[in-house]
Amino acid sequence: MRIELVKRKEHSSLMTLLSPLVAVGLTLVAAAILFTISGKDPLLGLYKFFIEPLTDTWSLQEIIVKATPLVLIACGLSVCYLSNNWNIGAEGQFVFGALCGSFLPVIFPEFANGATLPMMLLFGAAGGAAWAMIPALLKTRFNTNEILTSLMLVYVAGLLLDYLVRGPWRDPGGYNFPESRIFSDAATLPVIGDGRMSISAPIAVIVVIVLAVVLAKTLKGFEIRVMGESPRAGSFAGFSAKRLTIFAFALSGALAGVAGTMEVSGSLNQLLPSISPGYGFTAIIVAFLGRLNPVGILIAGFVLALSYIGGEAVQASMGVSDKIASVIQGLLLFFVLACDTFILYKLRFVKKRKAVAIGEASHV
């Protein structure tokens, strides 16, 4: 007997909306099992991971700090995925955008005025877009698989960052530590409140609102949806798959680059050998958990940011491995994709003898 996936003629709209909640519930169950296997109290672990960070003002601000880059990157990725372009290299675009955005405060630290921060964000967006254009052009010109090229460029960007902070961009007054000089006040994002939260958070909300309007109310949004669902129908409507690929990758890379620049000019205030805990990869989970909808992405970004803070909490208070957050994030993506699979397909059990008999009859 073998198991087949058969596509459903119609799928439930209600389950499509509820499947992220189902995925979150299954993730909670799996997390409880993980804590039990680790020899920890599962209820206490779930409380420390998912509830306790929401009860403290400082933790809430940290959740917003970590949610901001996730939301920005995931918004850009949603445009790619809706248009059937698989950008897996947002982590590299995040890093390269941060490098380009840091050019002014690192190379020209004396350039400190009102134009510094806007120019940094502009350079970051241009850098992220340029890095994303490499797999886009390879796909449109040579039909290269964009999954592989965008993913490989992540490691190139990471190694480039490591080389610069250990070599040409290392702080001359930093006692030989692998880090850049501290950014000037003019190159630092204004802070909101007493924590690390900066104006990057409201910027992310504005991006969500603008993208939601574009996708729902404009011709470009219609083009993205049509080309993603039926490229053949889109070509009859006069839409170009190649131009849309370049647009989607450029927008996705620009948003990732802006997120990288805001990360180094806000939370970190300098370049380090590692500036991301994996935002570019986690944003893929955020995009799908949010159903590729900007408003859903905003909520999903908060949930995934909670996993970072919760992971740190259980590590400090319960002695759980620091990899627990990554495992739970991976489980969440697995359950999201599994729920989507069962919404679109149903299981069918086929007996081998029957299958063989049918094959023999067809030859006769």
N, C-alpha and C positions, 0 to 999 in steps of 0.2 A: 504493500500500500504506500502510495506517495501523496504528498500534500501539494496542492496547487493554489495559487492566488488568482482568483477570477474577478475581473473588474465589475463593479456594481453598475447597473444601468442608471441608477439614481442614488445619490448619497444624502444623508440627513444634514440639513442646514443647522439644526439644533446641536447635533453632535460636533459639527465643525466649530461652533462657538464654544462648546463646553469641553472640547478635548484638551485645551491647555490646562484647565482646572483638574481634569482627570490625570493628566501627566504630572502635575504638581502633587496631587494626592498619592500617586504611585511612588513618586520620588520620596515623599515623607516616609512611606512604609519601608522602602529600600534603605533609607538613611537610618531608620530605627534598627533594621537588621544589621547594618554596618557597625553601629555603636555596640550592639549586643555581641557581635563577633569579636570586637575589640576589647570586650570585658568591661564595658562602661554601661551605666544606666541609660537605656534608650530614651526614656521620657525626659531625663535631665539633659541628655545630649540634644534632643530636639528643641527643648526650651532654650538652651544656651545658644543654639545655632540659629533658630528662626524667630524667637520671641524676644529674648533679652536685648538684642541690639535695638529693638524698636522702642524700648522703655527709657532710653537715655538720650539726652539732647546731643551730646558729643557723637554718639554712635549714629544718630540720624543724619547729622551733618556729614559724617564720613561715608555713609551710604550714598548720599547725594553726590559727593565728590567722586565716588567710584562709578556711580550710575551715569554720570555726564558723558564720559568718553564712550561708554557702552552704547548709549542711546544715539549719539552722533554717528558712530561707525555703523551701527545696525540700520539706521535710516538710509545711509548710502548703500549698504548691502541689499536692502529690500528692493531698491530700484533695479539693481543687477539681477536679483533672483526673479523678480516679477517679469523682467524682460528676457528671461531664460539665458542669462549670462552668469557663469559660476565663478565669482570672485572669491577665492579662498585666501588671498594674500593681504587682507586689510591690516594685519599686524605689521607687515613690511611697509605699507603705505603710511601707517601711523608713525613708525620710527623714522622713515625718510622725511615725512612732513615735519617732524620735530627737529630733525637736523637742519632742514632748510629754514624753518622758523627761528632757529637759534643762531643763524649766521650773523645777524646784526649784533646781538648782545655779546657774542663770543669774539668775533673778529674786530668789531668796531664798538667797544664798550663805551667810548666817549660820545657816541651818537645816542643821546638820551633826551628825548623831547616828546611832545604829544603825538608825533607821527610814528614813534618807535613801535608801539604795540600793534597798531593797525597794519603796519608794514610786515611785522612778524607773522601775523595771521594770514596776510596775503601770500607771503613767501611759503608758509606752511601748506596752504591750500594748493598753491602751484606745484610744490614739491610732491605732495601726495598724489595729485592728479597726474603729474609726469611719470611717477613710479607705476601708477595703475595703467598708464597708456602703453606700457611695454607689452604686457600680455594681451591688451586689446588689439594693438596693431599686429602682433604675431598671429592672433586669431583671424582678423579680417584679411590680412595679406597672405598668410601661409596656412591657414586653417589649423593652427597649432592649438592643442588642448589648453584652455585657459586655466584649468584647475591646477595642472602641473606647473605651468610657468609662473602663475601668481604665487603659488606656494613656495617654489624654490627661491623667488625673490625675497621672501621673508628672511631667509638666512643670509642673503647678501646684504640686506639692509642692517641686520643685527650685527654682522661682522664689521660693516663699515662704521657703525656707531662705536663699537668696541675699539676699533683702530684709532678713530679720531680722538676719543677721550683719553686714550693711553699715549697718544702721540701728538699730532699738530695742535689739537684743541685743548690739551691738558693745561690746567690752571698753573701758570708759572709760580704763583705763590701758594700752591696747595700742598706743599710738602711731599711732592711726588705721588700723591694719590690719584687714581684714575678717574678724574672728574674735571668738568670745565669750570671756568670762573663763575662765581655767583652773579646772577643777572641783576642789573640795576633796577631801581624802583620804577623807572619809566618802562622797563621791559617786563614788569610783573603785573599780572592781572589783579585788579582791585578785589579785596576780600569782602565778603558779606558776613557780618556777625563776628563771633570771637574765635571760630575754628578755621579750618582750611578751605571752606567753601568760598568760591569766587564767583564772579559774574559769568563764568562759563556755564553755570547751571541755567540761568534764564536764557542764555543764548541757545542752549540745547532745546529748551521748550519752544522758542521761536522757530527753530529749524523744523521741529515736529509739526507745528501749526502750518507753516508754509508748505512743507512737503505733503501734508494731508490734503490741503486745498489743491495743490498741483495735480496730485494723483486722482482726485475725485472730480475736479471741475474744469480741467484744461485739456486741450487737444494732445499735449505731450503725455499727460497721464493716460489718456485713452490709447495713444500709440503704444505706450509701455505695456498696458494690459493686453491689448490685441496681439502684439508681437510675441508676448510671452505665452499666450494660450494657443495661438494659431498663426505661425509665421506666414503660412501660405495665404491666409485671409488678409494678413497685414500687407503682404506684397501686392495683392489686388487693390488694396486701398491706397497704394502709392507710398507706403512706408518702407524705409531702407533698413534692413537688418544690420548692415555694417555701420551705418551712421548711428543707429541706436546703441550698438555695442560700444562704440567709442564714447558716446554721451554717458551711458550708464557707468562705465569704468571711470571716466573722468570725474563725474559727480561723486561716486563712491570714494575714489582716492582723495578728492578734495576735502570731503567731510572727515575722512580718517586723518588727513594731514592737519586740518584745523584742530582736531581732537588731540593729536600729538603735540602741537605747538602750545595749546592751552594747558596740557599736562605739565610740560617742562617750565612754562612761564607762570604756572599757578601752584600746583602741589609741590613740585620738586625745586623750582627756581634755579635749576642748572641741569646740565647733561651728565648722566651717569652711564656706566657700562650697560645697565639694564634700566629701562624707563617704563616698562610695561609688565604687569603680571599676567599677560596673555589677553589683553583687552580685545585684540583683533580676532582671536579665535572664539572667545566667549561671546562676542557680538553676533556670531553666527547663530548661537543658541538663542540669543535675545531676539534676533530677526524672526526666527521660526516660531518661537514661543509667542511672539506678538502678532503672528499670522501675517507677517509682512505688511502690517498696517502701522503707520506712524504712531497713532494713539496707543495701540496695543504694545508697540515697542517701548514706549515711555513707561508703561506699567511693568513690562517684562524686564526692562533695564534695572528698575528698582529691585525686583525680585532677585536677579542675578547678582546685583551689588550687595544685597543682603547676604548672599552666600560667601562673599569674600570676608565681610566683617564677622559673620558667624563662624567661619572657619578659623579665623584668628582667635575668636573667643573660646572655642572648645579646645584649641591647641594650648592656650594659656591656662585655662582653668581646669581642664580634664586630662591634659597630657596626650591628646589625640594627635596623630600625625598631621603635619601641615599640608599634606596632599588630600585631606578629606574634602576640602572645598572643590578641588578639581574632579574628584570622583563623583561627588554629588552633582556637579554641573554636567558631567558626561552622562550620568544616569538620567538627568532631566531631558537632555537632547534625545537620548535613546527612547524614552517614553513618549516624547512629543512626536517623533517620527513613527513610532509603533502605532500610536493612536491614529495618526493621519493615514497610515497604511490600511488599518482596519476600517476606516471611514470610506476609503476609495475601493477597497477590495474585500472579498470574503473568502474564507477558506473552503476548499473542496477536497475531500478525500477520495482518491481514485485507486481502485484495486489494480494490481499489476497484471493479473490474469486477464481482466477485462480489457485493459489497455493493449495487451499483446494480441488478444483476439480481434480487436478492432483493427490493429495494424495489419494482421494477416488477411482479414477480409478485404481491406483496401487494395492489397496486392492482387487478390483474385479478381 
